[in-house]
Amino acid sequence: GGAFGNDDEPVRWEIGTTYALFKYDYFRDVEERSNVRTIYVDIRGKLNDWLEVKGNYEIEQFNENQRLQTIIIGLTQSF
């Protein structure tokens, strides 16, 4: 695996890849996946002094030709 990104404010981003021999999914039922290659994009940006928006996209290829895509969007408030 590896990653490339920018850590300067106001927008931070990272693009990378990882590998895991086994990975578990706990969202519904516990599911085990093997030989998982993950490609991801992570973006964070400050909207103002107290609000940050985060976005993450992952695509996982596992068990030869199966794929799983995940999108996560969040807001963080600091006070």
LOPAKE-299802 format. One record per residue (C-alpha): chain; residue in one letter; residue number from 1; x, y, z. Coordinates in steps of 0.001 Angstrom, whole numbers, plus 500000, padded with zeros to 6 digits. Layout:
# LOPAKE-299802
@chaine=A, residu=A, num=NUM, px=X, py=Y, pz=Z
...
//
This chain:
# LOPAKE-299802
@chaine=A, residu=G, num=1, px=500000, py=500000, pz=500000
@chaine=A, residu=G, num=2, px=500852, py=503643, pz=499898
@chaine=A, residu=A, num=3, px=499325, py=507094, pz=500015
@chaine=A, residu=F, num=4, px=499757, py=510574, pz=498603
@chaine=A, residu=G, num=5, px=498131, py=513735, pz=499903
@chaine=A, residu=N, num=6, px=498191, py=517323, pz=501050
@chaine=A, residu=D, num=7, px=497970, py=518292, pz=504733
@chaine=A, residu=D, num=8, px=497647, py=522061, pz=504273
@chaine=A, residu=E, num=9, px=494533, py=523852, pz=505488
@chaine=A, residu=P, num=10, px=491774, py=524684, pz=504626
@chaine=A, residu=V, num=11, px=491427, py=521493, pz=502513
@chaine=A, residu=R, num=12, px=493284, py=518294, pz=503401
@chaine=A, residu=W, num=13, px=493157, py=515288, pz=501095
@chaine=A, residu=E, num=14, px=494712, py=511855, pz=500707
@chaine=A, residu=I, num=15, px=494549, py=509176, pz=498020
@chaine=A, residu=G, num=16, px=495930, py=505744, pz=498785
@chaine=A, residu=T, num=17, px=495742, py=502001, pz=498710
@chaine=A, residu=T, num=18, px=496017, py=499260, pz=501344
@chaine=A, residu=Y, num=19, px=496008, py=495467, pz=501412
@chaine=A, residu=A, num=20, px=494629, py=493151, pz=504102
@chaine=A, residu=L, num=21, px=494738, py=489355, pz=504111
@chaine=A, residu=F, num=22, px=491462, py=489319, pz=506102
@chaine=A, residu=K, num=23, px=488939, py=492109, pz=506742
@chaine=A, residu=Y, num=24, px=485697, py=492026, pz=508702
@chaine=A, residu=D, num=25, px=482458, py=493918, pz=508014
@chaine=A, residu=Y, num=26, px=480256, py=494559, pz=511066
@chaine=A, residu=F, num=27, px=477588, py=496788, pz=509451
@chaine=A, residu=R, num=28, px=474909, py=494097, pz=509108
@chaine=A, residu=D, num=29, px=476046, py=490559, pz=509809
@chaine=A, residu=V, num=30, px=479656, py=489776, pz=510576
@chaine=A, residu=E, num=31, px=481232, py=489045, pz=507198
@chaine=A, residu=E, num=32, px=484823, py=487979, pz=506562
@chaine=A, residu=R, num=33, px=486547, py=488942, pz=503329
@chaine=A, residu=S, num=34, px=489964, py=487699, pz=502227
@chaine=A, residu=N, num=35, px=492689, py=489175, pz=500018
@chaine=A, residu=V, num=36, px=491216, py=492682, pz=500236
@chaine=A, residu=R, num=37, px=492774, py=495489, pz=498172
@chaine=A, residu=T, num=38, px=491346, py=498898, pz=499167
@chaine=A, residu=I, num=39, px=491661, py=502115, pz=497176
@chaine=A, residu=Y, num=40, px=490500, py=505210, pz=499053
@chaine=A, residu=V, num=41, px=490072, py=508984, pz=498835
@chaine=A, residu=D, num=42, px=489799, py=511049, pz=502030
@chaine=A, residu=I, num=43, px=488958, py=514790, pz=501930
@chaine=A, residu=R, num=44, px=488555, py=517176, pz=504891
@chaine=A, residu=G, num=45, px=487818, py=520867, pz=504781
@chaine=A, residu=K, num=46, px=487137, py=523616, pz=507316
@chaine=A, residu=L, num=47, px=484003, py=525577, pz=506545
@chaine=A, residu=N, num=48, px=484769, py=528067, pz=509328
@chaine=A, residu=D, num=49, px=486498, py=528134, pz=512746
@chaine=A, residu=W, num=50, px=484086, py=525661, pz=514340
@chaine=A, residu=L, num=51, px=482770, py=523424, pz=511502
@chaine=A, residu=E, num=52, px=484636, py=520806, pz=509464
@chaine=A, residu=V, num=53, px=483256, py=518594, pz=506687
@chaine=A, residu=K, num=54, px=484737, py=515141, pz=505973
@chaine=A, residu=G, num=55, px=484270, py=512823, pz=503038
@chaine=A, residu=N, num=56, px=485638, py=509328, pz=502419
@chaine=A, residu=Y, num=57, px=485236, py=506985, pz=499452
@chaine=A, residu=E, num=58, px=486565, py=503404, pz=499417
@chaine=A, residu=I, num=59, px=486401, py=500649, pz=496853
@chaine=A, residu=E, num=60, px=487458, py=497191, pz=498004
@chaine=A, residu=Q, num=61, px=488229, py=494287, pz=495703
@chaine=A, residu=F, num=62, px=488239, py=490884, pz=497408
@chaine=A, residu=N, num=63, px=487707, py=487142, pz=496872
@chaine=A, residu=E, num=64, px=488964, py=487512, pz=493299
@chaine=A, residu=N, num=65, px=486333, py=489645, pz=491497
@chaine=A, residu=Q, num=66, px=483894, py=490891, pz=494163
@chaine=A, residu=R, num=67, px=483769, py=494620, pz=494950
@chaine=A, residu=L, num=68, px=482346, py=496748, pz=497753
@chaine=A, residu=Q, num=69, px=482055, py=500555, pz=497621
@chaine=A, residu=T, num=70, px=481607, py=502757, pz=500697
@chaine=A, residu=I, num=71, px=480917, py=506495, pz=500938
@chaine=A, residu=I, num=72, px=481026, py=508294, pz=504299
@chaine=A, residu=I, num=73, px=480185, py=511988, pz=504765
@chaine=A, residu=G, num=74, px=480370, py=513742, pz=508137
@chaine=A, residu=L, num=75, px=480379, py=517068, pz=509922
@chaine=A, residu=T, num=76, px=482407, py=517882, pz=513027
@chaine=A, residu=Q, num=77, px=481656, py=520827, pz=515308
@chaine=A, residu=S, num=78, px=484347, py=522195, pz=517616
@chaine=A, residu=F, num=79, px=483521, py=524624, pz=520409
//
